[in-house]
Amino acid sequence: MPPVKSKPKPTDTAKQRGARKARERKARPQKSREGDARDETAAEPTPEVNGQAAPPPAAVEPDPELTPEQAEQARKKYLLRRFWISGRGYWGRHGDKLAWPFTVLLLVLIVVNVGFQYGINVWNRAFFDAIEQRNVSTVYMLSAVFVPLVAGSASLVVAQVYLRMTIQRRWRSWLTTAVIARWLASGRYYQLNLVKGDHTNPEARLTEDLRIATESPVDFIAGVLNAFLAASTFIVVLWTIGGALSFTLAGTTVTIPGFLVVTAVIYAAITSTSMTVIGRHFVQLSEAKNQAEAEFRYVLTRVRENGESIALLGGEKEERSGIDRNFGHVLRQWAQLTGQHMRTALVSQGSMLFAPVVPVLLCAPKFLEGSMSLGQVMQAASAFAIVQGAFGWLVDNYPRLADWNASARRIASLMMSLDGLERAEQSDTFGRIRHGKTENGAMLSLDNLSVTLNDGTGVVKETEVEIEPGERVLVAGESGTGKSTLVRAVAGLWPWGGGSVNFHAGRRLFMLPQRPYIPTGTLRRAVAYPAAADNWKKGEIDAALDKVGLDYLKDRLEDDAPWDQTLSGGEKQRLAFARLLLHSPDIVVLDEATSALDEKSQDQMMETVIRELPKVTIISVAHRAELEAFHSRKITLERRKGGAKLVSDVELVPRRRKRSLIKRALWGSGGTRDREPG
């Protein structure tokens, strides 16, 4: 066996080591996952889809003196603050340029509409006074005036709806774009699966929860402003019209100034307090319901994505059992929420029925004694209803407020998990793998690289490897030694550990995982991924498919079909090799990329890559010993205490494995082959 290569380790001075580390921290090359061999120019975003992700806020550590329950409550309170830290950026310097103009215009329309409401209220008094006095001409005149008042108020309401929903749509677009940008950056969407935290089902948080979190605040602010202005205006009306109420109690005359205002305040206080007490569990139940719905959708998505495996194994009964369990959980959460809605509906409906009658009953004695006209009674009734509606705003919107609270917390939980990953990326503290550039012409170097789990548990330790341009390196080792984890660290997907991963300046990296990703859309898009489908001419794509043995699919390039479900595992891996040929990178990492292919097809794929891309640097992770024939070097990892360690780095003699004539005669070209599972 060829001797083991040992890489020399020059002894650096402290100053040289510090300078090298500074260069490594400064140079952080862009990384690619399954592709990204070309420099792609991103399409210019539309004005409504231009959210900019702000840096994460400083980490907030809980008070160590708090109990676990108190710490959890403090965390939940902070979640709402965390949502606003990002959400308010829509109105900031890097936000939507139309945010403030639309917001100010909406507020102006609300103020003007309250003025129209006051005009209609005054019209009520004049109209019913005219009826009481049987003044025909005044009645006709006021009838004509009523139409413009209603038309003006209706127009203002329609304009408010347009502005309110436009703000909601643009805010949602801005914030969704910003959060998704952070979610997709640096592989965080993948890393979230590896760390603990309250960020399960991010797809539901980015869709339904973020929609509710951006819609409801606009409704609430508009509603609160309208309620405040209406209450302020019509309290004055009630005070002026109602005056004081005097009555005798136990021989003593009691006078209540502004009795209609006092009654409205007491009435609203009773209903609002009742709603607060009855609905105190709304937030928790809404949050639990939303989480249950997200988990149910995720289970159904998993069944759809893994339909072939489930069907082949006959797992429908077991899947149905799991679906029923999750759906039962959804129904239980809905049942608890139904009880809350029933109790709040009782308060809301009772308040709505009593509100128009109470002022009439209170004004009836004054009307009967002649100190109040019919018009004043109707004006007071209208004003009382408006004031009561304003005071009772919480009664009508408490369920929505609770739903918003739950959704805002869920999206904020995802933001906090992204904050932690982003802070870790920007930190130079121990526990993060650094990325830089090689200085001696090597295509890739691993300098004292250690890979750990996010809790510090060692996976691979103290790896020193240098790979020259054009080398083909096979990474071998038993299952569980961390080969795939090492590859993820090289690609920048796995950040936890120590040491550095350095690439040649300007290199283009291409990843071929064991399970290639097939996007939705046409087959042409799937072959070109992750580049745009029109980056290559049809002839170029046809040639790539020919070379990997998928020539029978050339006529279906423009077919929009569920290719992820249509193609077999082997066809998907062949398609990934077609992508590789199209992108023509400088360095390619094959992570069990031929595991679904038979031995003959595997040989053909490797021969094609070497023939078509003779200068490409290859790093392969595989179990099959036959792959040694296509590599010039082999490094072996061995499981050790505290993490796997590189135990050998040997040159391989290029060779082609040939079957003997006896073996061909016994087994033929399609017989059983001695190989390890992929």
PyMOL commands that set and color helices and strands:
alter all, ss='L'
color gray80, all
select helices_A, chain A and resi 14-26+68-91+99-133+136-194+202-242+259-278+282-305+307-313+316-354+357-369+374-391+393-426+483-491+523-528+533-535+538-547+551-556+563-566+569-583+599-612+625-630+661-667
alter helices_A, ss='H'
color red, helices_A
select strands_A, chain A and resi 244-249+252-257+431-432+434-437+444-452+458-467+472-477+496-503+509-512+587-591+617-621+633-638+644-651
alter strands_A, ss='S'
color yellow, strands_A
deselect
rebuild
show_as cartoon
